[in-house]
Amino acid sequence: MKYYQMMYNGNLAEDKKFASCLKVDLNGIDCYEIYNGRKIIDLAWNKVIFHCDLKGNILTEWLDNIYGWELFSESVIYELQSLLKESVQFLPVVVVDEEGEKLKKNYSVMNVLNMLPFDIMNQSKSDFSIDEMDDGEILYDICKPCFYANAISEYDIFRMENNQFALYVSENVRKIVRNMKCPEFSFLEVSTI
C-alpha cells in the first residue's frame, strides 16, 4: 500500500483565494492538545471559535487556520469516518464570518489518535534532523521519511511521536479525498520498504 503526507495546499489557496481563519478564540484550550494522540473529553472544544475571512474568498472543505489544524467540513468527515473509525476524533467547533454570524456549514477539528513511535521509520533511508529543545524534549524535522511497510500497514492515518505536526495517510484516504475533488488537499508520496 502507498502512503502520503497529507497537507493543506497553501500555494493553491493563495491563487484561488480560499477562505481562512486568521483569528481563533481558544477559550482556554491548549493549542497543542490535539497533537498528543489521546482522546479529548474536554467539553470546552465546542466553545472554540474560528473567525473566517469570507469576503471575496471561497469556503473550502478543509478550512485553513492559524494553527494549521485539520479543520474539516461535515462532508469530509462523513466520507472519512467509515474508514478511519476509532483512529480519529472529530471535535466540533464554531466558525463565524466577519460579522460574527455562524456559518451554515459545520466544521470540526480532527484529532488523530494513532501516534506511532520514531522507529517505524528507517533512519538510514530517511532525510531528517534531530533538534533538542531547551526543556530537553527531542523533536524530529523529517524532510523525507522512509517507513517500514510492516510497521504502518494496519494504519490508514497516523502521526509520529516527536514529529506530531506531519500527518500521514494511506492511499485509501487519498482516494476518498481525491474522489471528493477537494483541491485544498495536497498529498506527497512517502517511501516504504
C-alpha positions as CSV (number, residue, x, y, z in Angstrom):
1,M,0.0,0.0,0.0
2,K,1.2,3.5,-0.7
3,Y,1.4,6.2,1.9
4,Y,1.4,10.0,1.7
5,Q,2.0,13.1,3.8
6,M,-1.4,14.9,3.6
7,M,-1.1,18.7,3.8
8,Y,-3.2,21.8,3.2
9,N,-2.3,23.2,-0.3
10,G,-1.4,26.8,0.8
11,N,0.0,27.8,-2.6
12,L,-3.2,27.0,-4.4
13,A,-5.1,28.6,-1.6
14,E,-3.4,32.0,-2.3
15,D,-4.0,31.7,-6.1
16,K,-7.7,30.6,-5.7
17,K,-8.5,33.0,-2.8
18,F,-9.6,30.3,-0.4
19,A,-11.2,31.5,2.9
20,S,-9.1,31.2,6.0
21,C,-9.4,31.7,9.7
22,L,-6.7,34.2,10.9
23,K,-8.2,34.6,14.4
24,V,-9.3,31.9,16.8
25,D,-10.7,32.2,20.3
26,L,-9.4,29.1,22.1
27,N,-11.4,29.9,25.3
28,G,-8.8,28.1,27.5
29,I,-8.0,25.2,25.1
30,D,-4.3,24.3,24.8
31,C,-3.5,24.6,21.1
32,Y,-1.1,21.6,21.2
33,E,-3.6,19.3,22.8
34,I,-4.6,17.6,19.5
35,Y,-1.0,16.5,18.9
36,N,-0.8,14.1,21.8
37,G,-2.6,11.1,20.2
38,R,-5.1,10.9,23.1
39,K,-8.9,11.2,23.0
40,I,-10.1,14.5,24.2
41,I,-13.0,14.7,26.6
42,D,-12.8,18.4,27.4
43,L,-16.2,19.9,26.6
44,A,-14.7,23.3,26.1
45,W,-13.8,22.4,22.5
46,N,-17.4,23.3,21.4
47,K,-16.7,26.9,22.6
48,V,-13.6,27.3,20.3
49,I,-14.5,30.0,17.8
50,F,-12.8,30.3,14.4
51,H,-13.2,33.7,12.7
52,C,-13.3,33.2,8.9
53,D,-12.5,35.8,6.3
54,L,-15.1,35.2,3.6
55,K,-15.1,38.5,1.7
56,G,-14.4,37.5,-1.9
57,N,-13.0,34.2,-0.8
58,I,-14.1,30.6,-1.4
59,L,-15.2,28.4,1.5
60,T,-13.5,25.0,1.2
61,E,-13.9,21.6,2.8
62,W,-10.6,22.0,4.7
63,L,-10.6,25.4,6.2
64,D,-7.2,27.0,6.6
65,N,-6.4,28.4,10.0
66,I,-3.6,30.0,12.0
67,Y,-2.9,26.8,13.9
68,G,-2.6,24.6,10.8
69,W,-5.2,22.2,12.3
70,E,-7.1,19.8,10.1
71,L,-10.4,21.8,10.2
72,F,-12.8,19.7,8.1
73,S,-16.3,20.2,7.0
74,E,-19.1,17.7,7.7
75,S,-18.9,16.3,4.2
76,V,-15.2,15.4,4.6
77,I,-16.0,13.9,8.0
78,Y,-18.9,11.9,6.5
79,E,-16.7,10.5,3.8
80,L,-13.7,9.6,6.0
81,Q,-15.5,8.4,9.1
82,S,-16.3,4.8,7.9
83,L,-12.6,4.2,7.0
84,L,-10.9,6.0,9.9
85,K,-13.4,4.9,12.6
86,E,-11.6,5.0,16.0
87,S,-8.3,6.3,14.6
88,V,-9.5,9.8,14.8
89,Q,-11.8,12.0,16.9
90,F,-13.7,15.0,15.4
91,L,-14.1,17.9,17.7
92,P,-17.0,20.2,16.7
93,V,-16.1,23.9,16.8
94,V,-17.9,27.1,15.9
95,V,-16.9,29.0,12.7
96,V,-18.2,32.5,12.2
97,D,-17.9,35.1,9.4
98,E,-16.5,38.7,9.7
99,E,-19.7,39.9,11.4
100,G,-19.7,37.1,14.0
101,E,-22.5,35.1,12.3
102,K,-22.2,31.3,12.5
103,L,-21.6,29.7,9.1
104,K,-24.3,27.4,7.7
105,K,-21.5,24.8,7.0
106,N,-20.3,23.0,10.2
107,Y,-16.7,22.2,10.9
108,S,-14.7,20.0,13.3
109,V,-11.0,19.8,14.2
110,M,-9.6,16.3,13.6
111,N,-7.7,14.7,16.5
112,V,-5.5,11.8,15.2
113,L,-5.3,9.1,17.8
114,N,-2.7,6.9,16.1
115,M,0.6,8.3,17.4
116,L,3.4,5.9,16.2
117,P,7.0,5.7,17.5
118,F,10.0,7.0,15.7
119,D,11.3,3.5,15.0
120,I,8.6,3.0,12.3
121,M,11.0,4.9,10.1
122,N,14.2,3.5,8.5
123,Q,16.7,6.1,9.7
124,S,19.4,5.3,7.1
125,K,17.0,5.8,4.1
126,S,15.2,8.9,5.6
127,D,16.2,12.5,5.4
128,F,15.7,14.1,8.9
129,S,17.4,16.1,11.6
130,I,17.1,15.9,15.4
131,D,16.5,19.1,17.5
132,E,16.8,19.1,21.2
133,M,14.6,21.8,22.8
134,D,15.7,23.9,25.9
135,D,13.5,21.7,28.1
136,G,15.2,18.5,26.8
137,E,12.4,17.4,24.5
138,I,13.6,15.9,21.3
139,L,11.9,16.9,18.0
140,Y,12.5,15.4,14.6
141,D,12.4,17.5,11.5
142,I,11.6,14.9,8.9
143,C,12.1,16.1,5.3
144,K,11.7,12.7,3.6
145,P,10.6,9.7,5.6
146,C,11.0,6.1,4.6
147,F,8.7,3.9,6.7
148,Y,8.9,0.2,7.4
149,A,5.8,-1.1,5.5
150,N,5.1,-3.8,8.1
151,A,5.1,-1.2,10.9
152,I,2.4,1.0,9.3
153,S,0.4,-1.4,7.2
154,E,-2.6,-1.6,9.6
155,Y,-3.0,2.2,9.8
156,D,-4.9,4.5,7.4
157,I,-3.9,7.6,9.3
158,F,-1.1,8.4,11.8
159,R,1.2,11.0,13.2
160,M,4.7,10.3,14.7
161,E,5.9,10.9,18.2
162,N,8.3,13.9,18.3
163,N,7.0,15.0,14.8
164,Q,3.4,15.4,15.6
165,F,2.5,18.1,13.1
166,A,3.1,15.9,10.0
167,L,0.1,13.8,9.0
168,Y,0.5,10.6,7.1
169,V,-2.3,8.7,5.3
170,S,-2.8,5.6,3.3
171,E,-3.8,5.5,-0.4
172,N,-7.3,4.6,0.9
173,V,-7.7,8.1,2.5
174,R,-6.1,9.8,-0.6
175,K,-8.6,8.0,-2.9
176,I,-11.6,9.2,-0.8
177,V,-10.4,12.8,-0.8
178,R,-9.5,12.8,-4.5
179,N,-13.0,11.5,-5.3
180,M,-14.4,14.4,-3.5
181,K,-12.4,16.8,-5.8
182,C,-11.1,19.0,-2.9
183,P,-8.1,20.9,-4.4
184,E,-7.1,22.2,-1.0
185,F,-5.8,18.8,0.0
186,S,-2.3,18.0,-1.1
187,F,-0.5,14.6,-1.0
188,L,3.2,13.9,-1.1
189,E,4.0,10.2,-1.5
190,V,6.4,8.9,1.1
191,S,8.7,5.8,0.7
192,T,8.2,2.5,2.4
193,I,10.4,-0.6,2.5
